[in-house]
Amino acid sequence: MSKSLENCHLVVTGGTGALGRAVVGSLIEAGATCHVPNLFPEELTGFTLADNAAVKVVKGIDLTDEASVRQFFSGLPGLWGSVHLAGGFAMGDIADTTATGFLEQMHMNALSCFLCCREAVRAIRARAASGDTAHAGGRIVNVAARPALEPRLGAGMTAYTMSKAAVAALTQSLAQELSAEAIWVNAVAPSILDTPANRAAMPGANHAQWPTVAHVAEVITFLASPGNRATRGAVIPIYGAV
């Protein structure tokens, strides 16, 4: 793979998860240095990429806490881009969904994405102000979900669907806000991913039709790279054959 991200520093939230590991692996293969915030130590179990010199794990970062997110981003070297994979999922009939449960989904998915986008913009601007002329602008990539684009598919998971729809709206509005600065903001919207956990949860499904984490990582790596010279404000469906 071309080293299209050589000398570029990127944040990857949720970098220790199934998709996160694929994304971090793809980014470092392209030459990037990845900064991975972590809150729960158990999530680092089996995260072998932590031993790679191009991966910097920063512990104790709560992505739903404004001060924690600000501290994390302000301590980074010149930031080129930020990829926001962290979030949570919950099923639930609306009659059984409490206000607390709704807010948990909004905090994990929408608030964390908002805070990380905001601080990423500040950090990217700071890099540009420092006189770094290697690349113009920067890149932000968020993760929505298929129900964000097709809300009827969110039946039985309304709070989750609303939180991911907020991520999609944030992506599009922020892309327009930052267009003059060449900070391209995009998102991917995967369907059910082919992961061991999803296979175990849905053993009767046709797993061959699901997109893999490698498929999603490939798209994210392009969107996060200087090679993406024009795409902004997109929420890209990655549905496989489903």
C-alpha positions as CSV (number, residue, x, y, z in Angstrom):
1,M,0.0,0.0,0.0
2,S,1.2,3.5,-0.8
3,K,2.3,5.4,2.3
4,S,-0.3,8.1,1.7
5,L,-0.4,9.0,5.4
6,E,3.3,9.1,6.0
7,N,4.1,11.5,8.9
8,C,0.4,12.1,9.6
9,H,-1.0,11.8,13.1
10,L,-4.5,10.6,13.5
11,V,-6.8,9.9,16.4
12,V,-8.9,6.7,16.3
13,T,-11.6,6.5,19.0
14,G,-12.9,3.0,19.6
15,G,-9.6,1.7,18.2
16,T,-9.5,-1.4,20.4
17,G,-12.8,-2.8,19.0
18,A,-13.3,-5.2,16.1
19,L,-13.7,-2.4,13.6
20,G,-11.2,-0.2,15.4
21,R,-8.4,-2.8,15.1
22,A,-9.0,-3.1,11.4
23,V,-9.0,0.7,11.0
24,V,-5.8,1.2,13.1
25,G,-4.1,-1.6,11.2
26,S,-5.1,0.0,7.8
27,L,-4.0,3.5,8.8
28,I,-0.6,2.4,10.1
29,E,0.0,0.3,7.0
30,A,-0.6,3.6,5.1
31,G,2.1,5.3,7.2
32,A,0.1,7.0,9.9
33,T,0.7,7.3,13.6
34,C,-2.5,6.5,15.5
35,H,-3.4,7.9,18.9
36,V,-6.0,5.6,20.6
37,P,-7.9,6.9,23.7
38,N,-8.9,4.2,26.2
39,L,-11.1,4.3,29.3
40,F,-11.5,0.6,30.2
41,P,-8.3,-1.4,30.6
42,E,-10.0,-4.7,29.8
43,E,-10.6,-3.4,26.2
44,L,-6.8,-3.5,25.7
45,T,-6.8,-7.3,26.2
46,G,-5.6,-8.8,23.0
47,F,-5.0,-5.4,21.4
48,T,-1.6,-6.5,19.9
49,L,-1.4,-3.3,17.9
50,A,-0.5,-1.5,21.1
51,D,3.0,-3.0,20.7
52,N,3.4,-1.2,17.4
53,A,5.6,1.9,17.6
54,A,3.1,3.8,15.4
55,V,0.2,3.2,17.9
56,K,0.0,5.4,21.0
57,V,-2.6,4.3,23.5
58,V,-3.7,7.0,25.9
59,K,-5.4,5.6,29.0
60,G,-8.1,7.1,31.2
61,I,-10.0,9.1,28.5
62,D,-13.8,9.4,28.8
63,L,-15.1,10.5,25.4
64,T,-18.4,11.7,26.9
65,D,-16.6,14.1,29.3
66,E,-15.8,17.5,27.9
67,A,-12.7,18.2,30.0
68,S,-11.3,14.7,29.3
69,V,-11.7,15.0,25.6
70,R,-10.2,18.5,25.5
71,Q,-7.2,17.3,27.6
72,F,-6.6,14.3,25.3
73,F,-6.6,16.3,22.0
74,S,-4.6,19.2,23.4
75,G,-1.8,16.9,24.3
76,L,-1.3,15.5,20.8
77,P,1.4,16.4,18.3
78,G,0.3,18.2,15.1
79,L,-3.0,16.5,14.2
80,W,-3.9,15.7,10.6
81,G,-7.1,13.8,11.2
82,S,-9.5,12.1,13.5
83,V,-11.6,8.9,13.1
84,H,-14.5,8.5,15.5
85,L,-15.6,4.8,15.9
86,A,-16.5,4.8,19.6
87,G,-20.1,4.3,20.6
88,G,-22.6,1.9,21.9
89,F,-25.7,-0.1,20.8
90,A,-28.9,-0.9,22.5
91,M,-32.1,-2.6,21.3
92,G,-35.4,-1.8,23.0
93,D,-39.1,-1.3,22.4
94,I,-39.8,2.4,22.9
95,A,-42.3,1.6,25.8
96,D,-39.4,0.0,27.6
97,T,-36.8,2.7,26.9
98,T,-36.2,5.0,29.8
99,A,-35.0,8.5,29.6
100,T,-31.7,7.3,31.1
101,G,-31.4,4.7,28.4
102,F,-32.1,7.2,25.7
103,L,-29.5,9.6,27.1
104,E,-26.9,6.8,27.4
105,Q,-27.2,6.2,23.6
106,M,-27.1,9.9,22.9
107,H,-24.0,10.3,25.1
108,M,-22.1,7.3,23.8
109,N,-22.8,8.0,20.1
110,A,-23.8,11.6,19.5
111,L,-22.1,13.5,22.3
112,S,-18.8,11.7,22.1
113,C,-18.7,12.3,18.3
114,F,-19.5,16.0,18.8
115,L,-16.9,16.5,21.4
116,C,-14.2,14.7,19.4
117,C,-15.1,16.6,16.2
118,R,-14.9,19.9,18.0
119,E,-11.5,19.2,19.6
120,A,-10.2,17.7,16.4
121,V,-11.1,20.9,14.5
122,R,-9.2,22.9,17.2
123,A,-6.2,20.6,17.0
124,I,-6.1,20.6,13.1
125,R,-6.3,24.4,13.1
126,A,-3.5,24.6,15.6
127,R,-1.3,22.4,13.3
128,A,-2.1,24.6,10.4
129,A,-1.3,27.8,12.4
130,S,2.1,26.3,13.4
131,G,3.2,26.6,9.8
132,D,3.0,23.0,8.8
133,T,2.8,23.1,5.0
134,A,3.2,19.3,4.3
135,H,-0.6,19.0,3.8
136,A,-3.4,21.5,3.6
137,G,-6.4,21.2,5.9
138,G,-7.2,17.9,7.6
139,R,-9.7,15.0,7.7
140,I,-12.5,13.9,10.1
141,V,-14.3,10.6,9.6
142,N,-17.4,9.6,11.7
143,V,-19.3,6.3,11.9
144,A,-23.1,6.5,11.6
145,A,-25.2,3.4,10.8
146,R,-27.6,2.1,8.2
147,P,-30.7,3.0,10.3
148,A,-29.4,6.6,10.3
149,L,-30.0,6.7,6.6
150,E,-33.0,4.3,6.6
151,P,-34.8,5.1,9.8
152,R,-37.5,2.4,9.3
153,L,-34.8,-0.1,9.8
154,G,-34.4,1.3,13.3
155,A,-37.6,-0.2,14.6
156,G,-36.9,-1.7,18.0
157,M,-33.8,0.4,18.5
158,T,-35.2,3.9,18.3
159,A,-32.8,5.5,20.8
160,Y,-29.8,4.1,18.9
161,T,-31.2,5.2,15.5
162,M,-31.8,8.7,16.8
163,S,-28.2,8.9,18.1
164,K,-26.7,7.8,14.9
165,A,-28.9,10.1,12.8
166,A,-27.4,12.9,14.9
167,V,-24.0,11.7,13.9
168,A,-25.0,11.8,10.2
169,A,-26.4,15.4,10.6
170,L,-23.3,16.5,12.5
171,T,-21.1,15.2,9.7
172,Q,-23.0,17.0,6.9
173,S,-23.4,20.3,8.7
174,L,-19.7,20.4,9.9
175,A,-18.5,19.5,6.4
176,Q,-20.1,22.7,5.1
177,E,-18.9,24.8,8.0
178,L,-15.2,23.7,7.4
179,S,-15.2,23.5,3.6
180,A,-13.2,26.7,3.2
181,E,-10.4,25.3,5.4
182,A,-10.0,22.1,3.4
183,I,-11.0,20.1,6.5
184,W,-13.1,17.4,4.9
185,V,-15.7,15.7,7.1
186,N,-17.3,12.5,6.1
187,A,-18.9,9.4,7.6
188,V,-19.5,5.8,6.8
189,A,-22.8,4.1,7.5
190,P,-22.3,0.3,7.8
191,S,-25.0,-2.3,8.0
192,I,-24.4,-5.4,10.2
193,L,-20.7,-6.1,10.2
194,D,-19.2,-9.6,9.9
195,T,-17.6,-9.9,13.3
196,P,-17.4,-12.9,15.6
197,A,-19.8,-11.3,18.1
198,N,-22.4,-10.6,15.4
199,R,-22.1,-14.2,14.0
200,A,-22.7,-15.5,17.5
201,A,-25.7,-13.3,18.0
202,M,-27.2,-14.2,14.6
203,P,-26.1,-17.7,13.8
204,G,-28.8,-18.2,11.2
205,A,-28.0,-15.2,9.1
206,N,-26.2,-15.3,5.7
207,H,-22.8,-14.0,7.0
208,A,-21.3,-14.0,3.6
209,Q,-23.5,-11.0,2.7
210,W,-22.3,-8.8,5.5
211,P,-19.5,-6.3,4.9
212,T,-16.3,-7.1,6.7
213,V,-14.4,-4.8,9.0
214,A,-11.6,-4.7,6.4
215,H,-14.1,-3.4,3.8
216,V,-15.1,-0.5,6.1
217,A,-11.5,0.2,7.1
218,E,-10.5,0.5,3.5
219,V,-13.1,3.2,2.9
220,I,-12.2,5.1,6.1
221,T,-8.5,5.1,5.3
222,F,-9.2,6.7,1.9
223,L,-11.5,9.3,3.5
224,A,-8.9,10.1,6.1
225,S,-6.0,10.5,3.7
226,P,-4.6,13.4,1.7
227,G,-5.6,11.3,-1.3
228,N,-9.2,12.3,-0.6
229,R,-9.0,15.6,-2.4
230,A,-12.7,16.5,-2.8
231,T,-15.1,14.2,-1.0
232,R,-16.8,16.0,1.9
233,G,-20.2,15.8,3.6
234,A,-20.8,12.2,2.5
235,V,-22.4,9.6,4.7
236,I,-21.4,6.5,2.7
237,P,-23.4,3.3,2.9
238,I,-21.4,0.1,3.4
239,Y,-24.0,-2.6,3.2
240,G,-22.4,-5.5,1.5
241,A,-25.0,-7.7,-0.2
242,V,-27.6,-7.3,2.5
